Amino acid sequence: MITKEICIKGAPVHAAVLEQLEQKARELSVTGKLTRNSDGTSILLSSGTESDVANYINWFENLSRQHGFRPEVKSTAFKAFYKFSVS
């Protein structure tokens, strides 16, 4: 199991995108948390198998191009989440 941190810059994450993030996470058995910061950035922590998280990140990078996000992906210490949540 791995965890990746994605810093999302460039555009706010809208409700429709949040719904897509949660749906895709469920499809791929990825858990995690999205936190929106006051400076307009968002931090997405995604945990799961290496393959599932890689597929999720690839999917998200494609989605980002459509919505004007600039995701920055980095590895982080593994964190266990019960499900995908937004705060």
Secondary structure, 3 states (H helix, E strand, C coil): CEEEEEEEECCCCCHHHHHHHHHHHHHHCCEEEEEECCCCCEEEEEEECHHHHHHHHHHHHHHHHHHCCEEEEEEECCCCCCCEEEC
